[in-house]
């Protein structure tokens, strides 16, 4: 018998592998919608990105909600210096 899922959040897998962070980076690139996408690594510093502004931050907040079912706010983003810091928000 196949178990019935109670919510869409049951589909989410806790991020723990490098492959998963690569998928997170791909989603980040889509959410920010860079004109010329820079090379992004887990160590990329957010404020050094050419288009990191309030609109980009809003895109990331929406990404967390839609793609990961996780609610974050601007204060959460202010505490993140790198892509890896953003990724770690998924674990909280």
C-alpha positions as CSV (number, residue, x, y, z in Angstrom):
1,X,0.0,0.0,0.0
2,X,1.3,3.5,-0.9
3,X,1.3,6.0,1.9
4,X,-0.8,9.2,1.3
5,X,1.1,12.4,1.7
6,X,-0.4,15.0,4.0
7,X,1.3,18.0,2.4
8,X,3.6,19.1,-0.4
9,X,6.3,19.7,2.2
10,X,6.7,15.9,2.5
11,X,8.3,15.9,-0.9
12,X,11.1,18.2,0.3
13,X,14.5,16.6,1.1
14,X,16.8,18.1,3.6
15,X,19.8,19.5,1.7
16,X,23.0,17.7,2.6
17,X,25.0,17.0,-0.6
18,X,27.1,19.0,-2.9
19,X,24.8,18.0,-5.8
20,X,21.9,19.6,-3.8
21,X,23.8,22.9,-3.4
22,X,24.4,22.9,-7.1
23,X,20.7,22.6,-7.6
24,X,20.2,25.4,-5.1
25,X,22.6,27.6,-7.1
26,X,20.7,26.9,-10.3
27,X,17.5,28.0,-8.5
28,X,19.3,31.1,-7.1
29,X,20.4,32.1,-10.7
30,X,16.8,31.8,-11.9
31,X,15.4,33.7,-8.9
32,X,17.8,36.6,-9.2
33,X,17.5,36.7,-13.1
34,X,21.0,38.1,-13.8
35,X,21.4,39.8,-17.2
36,X,24.8,38.2,-17.5
37,X,24.9,35.3,-15.1
38,X,28.2,35.3,-13.1
39,X,29.9,32.1,-12.0
40,X,28.4,31.2,-8.6
41,X,30.0,28.9,-6.1
42,X,29.0,28.2,-2.5
43,X,31.7,30.7,-1.4
44,X,30.3,33.5,-3.6
45,X,29.8,36.7,-1.6
46,X,26.4,38.1,-2.1
47,X,27.1,41.8,-1.9
48,X,29.8,41.4,-4.6
49,X,27.3,40.1,-7.1
50,X,26.6,42.8,-9.8
51,X,22.8,42.7,-9.4
52,X,22.4,41.9,-5.7
53,X,19.8,44.4,-4.6
54,X,16.4,44.5,-3.0
55,X,14.7,43.1,-6.1
56,X,17.2,40.2,-6.1
57,X,16.6,39.6,-2.4
58,X,12.8,39.5,-3.0
59,X,13.4,36.9,-5.7
60,X,15.3,34.8,-3.3
61,X,12.6,35.1,-0.6
62,X,10.0,34.0,-3.2
63,X,12.3,31.1,-4.3
64,X,12.5,29.8,-0.7
65,X,8.8,29.9,-0.4
66,X,7.9,28.4,-3.8
67,X,10.7,25.9,-4.4
68,X,11.4,24.9,-0.8
69,X,8.3,25.6,1.2
70,X,10.4,27.7,3.6
71,X,9.5,31.2,4.8
72,X,12.4,33.6,5.2
73,X,12.4,37.4,5.7
74,X,14.8,40.2,4.9
75,X,16.5,39.9,8.3
76,X,17.4,36.3,7.4
77,X,19.0,37.5,4.2
78,X,20.9,40.3,6.0
79,X,22.7,37.6,8.1
80,X,23.9,35.8,5.0
81,X,27.2,36.7,3.5
82,X,27.6,33.9,1.0
83,X,25.5,31.5,-1.1
84,X,26.4,28.8,1.4
85,X,24.9,30.9,4.2
86,X,21.7,31.1,2.1
87,X,21.7,27.4,1.6
88,X,22.1,26.8,5.3
89,X,18.8,28.7,5.9
90,X,17.1,25.6,4.5
91,X,18.2,23.6,7.5
92,X,16.7,25.9,10.0
